[in-house]
C-alpha cells in the first residue's frame, strides 16, 4: 500500500479502507492465530475487530504514527501493533479468567484475592530485588511496574497515565525487565 493510499485510508475513504482491510487483514489474522489458542480462538473475530478499531479510532491516530522515513515498513509497523494489542488482549482475558468463583454456593461473597496472593510465598530473592529496584528506580519506573504487574493495566492505560507513547511504554518496560534480571543475577551470584 502506497503512502497516498494510506492517506486515503486516514481520510476515511470507504474504498481505501476496504482495500486496507483486504491487504492487511490476513496479517492481523496470522498474528492472532500465532498467539491465541484453545477456547480463546473462538473469539478471533472479536479480537480482529478490536485491532481494526484500535487502528481507526481517534482519527486514525495509530496509522498517523507510522513514518516511512524511520526505516520500518508499514507491514512491519502493523505487525508490531497487532502483536502488542493481541498480547494486551490476552492479558485482559487472563485477568477476567482469574476472577475467583464464590466459595459459598448460596451467597455472593467472593474469595479475597489478596488473601489468595498472600498464601503463595514468593522466592526469597524477590524481596531483595524489589528493595534494590525501589531504591535505584525512578518514580515513573516504579509506577510503570506497579501498573503493569500489580494492577494489570493495559499498555494504553499506562501510556495515558504516564503521558508516554505506547511504544515508549513497551521500551521502558523491556529495559526495566532487563534491570530486574541484572539485579537478580547480582544478588544470586
C-alpha positions as CSV (number, residue, x, y, z in Angstrom):
1,X,0.0,0.0,0.0
2,X,1.4,3.3,-1.0
3,X,1.6,6.4,1.2
4,X,-1.1,8.0,-1.0
5,X,-3.4,5.1,-0.5
6,X,-2.7,5.2,3.3
7,X,-3.6,8.9,3.3
8,X,-6.9,8.0,1.7
9,X,-7.5,5.4,4.5
10,X,-6.7,8.0,7.1
11,X,-9.2,10.4,5.4
12,X,-11.8,7.7,5.7
13,X,-12.3,6.9,2.0
14,X,-14.5,3.7,2.1
15,X,-12.8,2.1,-0.9
16,X,-9.3,2.7,0.6
17,X,-10.4,1.3,3.9
18,X,-11.8,-1.8,2.3
19,X,-8.5,-2.2,0.3
20,X,-6.5,-1.7,3.5
21,X,-8.5,-4.4,5.4
22,X,-8.2,-6.7,2.4
23,X,-4.5,-6.3,2.3
24,X,-3.6,-6.3,6.0
25,X,-6.5,-8.5,7.4
26,X,-4.5,-11.7,6.7
27,X,-1.5,-10.2,8.6
28,X,-3.7,-9.5,11.6
29,X,-5.2,-13.0,11.5
30,X,-1.8,-14.6,11.3
31,X,-0.7,-12.6,14.4
32,X,-3.8,-13.6,16.3
33,X,-3.5,-17.3,15.3
34,X,0.1,-17.3,16.3
35,X,-0.7,-16.1,19.8
36,X,-4.2,-17.1,20.6
37,X,-5.2,-20.8,21.0
38,X,-7.6,-23.0,22.7
39,X,-11.0,-21.7,23.7
40,X,-10.0,-18.1,23.1
41,X,-9.5,-18.8,19.4
42,X,-13.3,-18.8,19.1
43,X,-13.1,-15.0,19.8
44,X,-10.8,-14.4,16.9
45,X,-13.3,-12.1,15.1
46,X,-13.7,-10.0,18.3
47,X,-10.0,-9.5,18.6
48,X,-9.7,-8.7,14.9
49,X,-12.4,-6.1,15.3
50,X,-10.6,-4.7,18.3
51,X,-7.3,-4.4,16.3
52,X,-9.1,-2.6,13.5
53,X,-10.9,-0.3,15.9
54,X,-7.6,0.5,17.6
55,X,-6.1,1.5,14.2
56,X,-9.1,3.6,13.1
57,X,-10.1,5.3,16.3
58,X,-9.3,8.8,17.2
59,X,-9.0,9.9,13.6
60,X,-6.5,7.0,12.8
61,X,-4.0,8.1,15.4
62,X,-2.1,4.9,15.3
63,X,-1.8,4.9,11.5
64,X,-0.6,8.5,11.7
65,X,2.3,7.4,13.9
66,X,3.9,5.4,11.1
67,X,6.7,7.2,9.5
68,X,8.3,5.6,6.4
69,X,11.4,7.7,7.0
70,X,12.2,5.8,10.2
71,X,13.0,2.7,8.2
72,X,10.1,0.4,9.2
73,X,7.7,-0.8,6.5
74,X,4.0,-0.3,7.0
75,X,3.6,-4.1,7.1
76,X,6.2,-4.3,9.9
77,X,4.7,-1.4,11.8
78,X,1.2,-3.0,11.6
79,X,2.6,-6.4,12.6
80,X,4.2,-4.9,15.7
81,X,0.9,-3.1,16.5
82,X,-1.1,-6.2,16.1
83,X,1.3,-8.3,18.3
84,X,1.3,-5.7,21.1
85,X,-2.5,-5.3,21.1
86,X,-3.0,-9.1,20.9
87,X,-0.8,-9.5,23.9
88,X,-2.7,-6.8,25.8
89,X,-6.0,-8.5,24.9
90,X,-4.7,-11.8,26.2
91,X,-3.7,-10.2,29.5
92,X,-7.2,-8.8,29.8
93,X,-8.7,-12.2,29.1
94,X,-6.3,-13.7,31.8
95,X,-7.3,-11.0,34.2
96,X,-11.0,-11.9,33.7
97,X,-10.4,-15.6,34.0
98,X,-8.6,-15.1,37.3
99,X,-11.8,-14.0,39.0
100,X,-12.3,-16.4,41.9
101,X,-15.8,-18.0,42.0
102,X,-17.9,-17.7,45.0
103,X,-16.8,-20.0,47.9
104,X,-20.4,-20.2,49.2
105,X,-22.7,-21.7,46.7
106,X,-25.7,-19.8,48.2
107,X,-24.0,-16.4,48.6
108,X,-22.3,-13.8,46.5
109,X,-19.2,-13.4,48.6
110,X,-16.0,-14.0,46.7
111,X,-12.7,-15.1,48.0
112,X,-10.4,-12.2,48.7
113,X,-7.7,-12.1,46.0
114,X,-5.2,-10.5,48.4
115,X,-5.6,-13.4,50.8
116,X,-5.0,-15.9,48.0
117,X,-1.9,-14.0,46.8
118,X,-0.6,-13.8,50.3
119,X,-0.9,-17.5,50.7
120,X,1.6,-18.1,47.9
121,X,5.1,-17.3,49.1
122,X,7.5,-15.7,46.5
123,X,11.1,-16.9,46.3
124,X,13.4,-15.2,48.8
125,X,15.3,-13.2,46.2
126,X,12.2,-11.3,45.1
127,X,12.0,-9.1,48.1
128,X,15.7,-8.1,47.8
129,X,15.4,-7.4,44.1
130,X,12.4,-5.2,44.6
131,X,14.0,-3.4,47.6
132,X,17.1,-2.6,45.4
133,X,14.9,-1.6,42.5
134,X,12.8,0.7,44.6
135,X,16.0,2.5,45.8
136,X,17.5,2.8,42.3
137,X,14.5,3.2,40.0
138,X,12.8,6.4,39.1
139,X,9.2,7.1,40.4
140,X,7.9,6.7,36.8
141,X,9.6,3.3,36.5
142,X,8.1,2.2,39.8
143,X,4.7,3.3,38.7
144,X,5.1,1.6,35.4
145,X,5.9,-1.7,37.1
146,X,3.1,-1.4,39.5
147,X,0.6,-0.6,36.8
148,X,1.9,-3.4,34.6
149,X,2.2,-6.2,37.0
150,X,0.2,-5.4,40.2
151,X,-2.7,-3.5,38.7
152,X,-2.5,-5.5,35.4
153,X,-3.2,-2.3,33.3
154,X,-3.0,-2.3,29.5
155,X,-0.2,-0.5,27.7
156,X,-2.7,2.1,26.5
157,X,-3.8,2.8,30.1
158,X,-0.2,3.1,31.3
159,X,0.7,5.3,28.3
160,X,-2.2,7.7,29.2
161,X,-1.3,7.8,32.9
162,X,2.5,8.4,32.3
163,X,1.9,10.7,29.3
164,X,4.0,8.5,27.1
165,X,3.5,6.8,23.7
166,X,2.6,3.1,23.8
167,X,5.9,2.4,22.1
168,X,7.8,4.2,24.9
169,X,5.9,2.1,27.5
170,X,7.0,-1.1,25.7
171,X,10.6,0.0,25.5
172,X,10.7,1.2,29.1
173,X,9.1,-2.0,30.4
174,X,11.7,-4.0,28.5
175,X,14.6,-2.0,29.9
176,X,13.1,-2.4,33.4
177,X,12.8,-6.1,33.0
178,X,16.5,-6.2,31.9
179,X,17.5,-4.2,35.0
180,X,15.5,-6.6,37.3
181,X,17.1,-9.6,35.7
182,X,20.5,-8.0,36.2
183,X,19.7,-7.3,39.9
184,X,18.6,-10.9,40.3
185,X,21.9,-12.1,38.9
186,X,23.9,-9.8,41.1
187,X,22.1,-11.0,44.2
188,X,22.3,-14.7,43.3
189,X,25.9,-14.9,42.4
